[in-house]
């Protein structure tokens, strides 16, 4: 290094080996389901446990094994690909299971500080209170990367409740706001 020059050191998080069916790839996919997949590919998941569909859009939910007092969820939001209204595609994928991880190990078991380190461009985009538990949830989004996190009690004992993958460059709240009908978009 030349005298008088400073060297920039970029800290990176270690990568972990995650099987493709459990890998979260921001802006691209969660597991084997990808953003922009034709909805016919969702047949491999079986019939959703819940579905809410209207006007060409659908929010589908599959429940996993019961863990503690909460069931794991896979939620997929679909809509028409374009104005031709011929093909329906996946627009958002949301998971609550800690088995899904990013290549650097971020999951719903990660501390908020770890998530912020991995995604320093996170910005607050929405919040809501759970009507049953009164627990505040804040949604943080790294718009450029295409990944958002639902964090319960961000200023107390923060816990990642869900991870959402969405198209890069588009806010998670621009497409659909699932978590709660009382969500406030910021």
C-alpha positions in Angstrom: 0.0 0.0 0.0 1.3 3.4 -0.9 2.3 5.8 1.9 -0.5 8.1 2.9 -3.2 5.9 1.4 -5.8 4.4 3.7 -7.1 0.9 3.2 -10.8 0.2 3.5 -11.7 -3.0 5.2 -15.1 -4.4 4.6 -16.5 -6.7 7.3 -18.4 -9.7 5.9 -20.5 -12.2 7.7 -19.4 -15.8 7.4 -21.3 -17.9 4.9 -23.0 -21.2 5.9 -24.0 -24.1 3.8 -27.7 -24.2 3.4 -29.5 -26.8 1.3 -31.4 -25.3 -1.6 -34.8 -26.2 -0.2 -34.1 -24.2 2.9 -32.1 -21.3 1.3 -33.5 -17.7 1.5 -32.1 -15.7 -1.5 -33.1 -12.0 -1.2 -35.1 -10.7 -4.1 -35.1 -14.2 -5.7 -36.5 -17.1 -3.7 -37.2 -18.9 -0.5 -36.5 -22.6 -0.8 -37.7 -23.9 -4.1 -40.3 -21.2 -4.6 -39.1 -18.2 -6.6 -40.4 -14.7 -7.2 -42.0 -14.6 -10.7 -42.6 -18.4 -10.7 -45.8 -19.3 -12.5 -48.4 -20.3 -9.9 -48.7 -23.8 -11.4 -45.3 -24.6 -9.7 -47.1 -24.1 -6.3 -49.0 -27.4 -6.9 -45.9 -29.2 -5.4 -46.8 -27.7 -2.1 -50.2 -29.2 -2.0 -53.5 -27.5 -1.2 -53.0 -24.4 1.0 -54.4 -24.6 4.5 -55.9 -21.1 4.0 -56.4 -19.0 1.0 -57.7 -15.5 0.4 -58.3 -14.6 -3.2 -60.0 -11.8 -5.1 -59.6 -9.9 -8.3 -56.8 -12.0 -9.6 -54.7 -11.8 -6.5 -54.3 -14.5 -3.8 -52.6 -14.9 -0.4 -52.1 -18.5 0.4 -50.9 -20.1 3.7 -49.5 -23.5 4.4 -48.9 -24.5 8.1 -45.9 -26.6 9.2 -45.2 -28.6 12.3 -46.3 -27.1 15.6 -43.4 -25.5 17.4 -44.0 -24.3 21.0 -47.2 -22.4 20.9 -46.9 -21.2 17.3 -47.2 -23.0 14.0 -44.7 -22.3 11.2 -46.2 -20.6 8.2 -45.3 -20.4 4.5 -47.3 -17.5 2.9 -47.2 -16.8 -0.8 -48.8 -13.8 -2.5 -49.6 -14.2 -6.2 -51.1 -11.8 -8.8 -51.2 -11.4 -12.6 -47.8 -11.0 -14.2 -48.9 -8.1 -16.4 -51.8 -6.2 -17.8 -52.6 -9.1 -20.2 -54.1 -11.0 -17.3 -53.1 -14.4 -18.7 -50.4 -15.6 -16.3 -50.3 -15.6 -12.5 -47.0 -15.4 -10.7 -45.5 -15.3 -7.3 -44.8 -11.8 -6.0 -43.9 -12.4 -2.3 -42.9 -15.3 -0.1 -43.0 -15.1 3.7 -41.7 -17.7 6.2 -41.7 -18.0 9.9 -39.7 -21.3 10.2 -36.1 -20.9 11.5 -35.1 -23.8 9.1 -35.0 -21.3 6.3 -31.7 -19.3 6.3 -29.8 -16.9 4.1 -26.4 -17.9 2.9 -24.9 -15.9 5.9 -27.1 -17.8 8.4 -29.9 -15.2 9.0 -33.2 -16.8 10.1 -36.1 -16.1 12.3 -33.9 -17.1 15.2 -31.4 -14.3 14.4 -31.1 -11.4 16.8 -32.1 -8.0 15.3 -28.5 -6.8 15.7 -27.3 -9.7 13.5 -30.0 -8.9 10.9 -29.0 -5.2 10.9 -25.3 -6.2 10.4 -26.2 -8.4 7.5 -28.6 -5.9 5.9 -27.4 -2.4 6.9 -29.8 -0.7 4.4 -32.9 -1.8 6.3 -35.5 0.9 6.8 -38.7 0.9 8.8 -41.6 0.6 6.3 -44.6 -0.5 8.5 -45.8 -1.5 11.9 -48.8 -3.1 13.6 -50.0 -4.4 16.9 -51.2 -8.0 17.3 -54.8 -7.7 18.4 -54.6 -10.8 20.6 -51.2 -10.4 22.3 -50.8 -6.6 21.9 -47.2 -7.2 20.8 -45.9 -4.5 18.5 -44.3 -5.7 15.2 -42.2 -3.5 13.0 -41.4 -4.4 9.4 -37.9 -3.5 8.2 -37.1 -3.7 4.5 -33.9 -3.8 2.5 -35.6 -2.6 -0.7 -32.6 -2.9 -3.0 -31.9 -6.5 -1.9 -35.6 -7.6 -1.8 -35.8 -8.9 1.7 -37.9 -7.7 4.7 -38.1 -8.8 8.3 -41.0 -8.7 10.8 -39.5 -7.8 14.2 -41.6 -8.2 17.4 -40.8 -5.6 20.1 -37.9 -3.9 18.3 -36.9 -1.8 21.4 -37.3 -4.6 24.0 -36.5 -8.2 23.5 -36.5 -8.1 19.7 -37.4 -11.3 17.9 -37.6 -12.0 14.2 -41.1 -13.3 13.6 -41.0 -13.7 9.8 -38.8 -13.1 6.7 -40.3 -11.9 3.4 -38.7 -12.1 0.0 -40.0 -9.7 -2.6 -38.8 -8.2 -5.9 -35.6 -6.2 -5.7 -36.1 -2.4 -5.8 -39.7 -2.5 -4.8 -40.9 -2.0 -1.2 -42.5 -5.0 0.5 -45.5 -2.7 1.3 -45.9 -1.7 -2.4 -47.3 -5.0 -3.4 -49.2 -6.4 -0.5 -49.5 -5.9 3.3 -50.4 -9.2 4.8 -49.4 -9.3 8.4 -52.3 -7.5 10.0 -55.3 -5.5 8.8 -54.2 -2.7 11.2 -50.8 -2.3 9.6 -49.6 1.3 9.3 -47.4 1.9 6.3 -44.7 4.4 7.1 
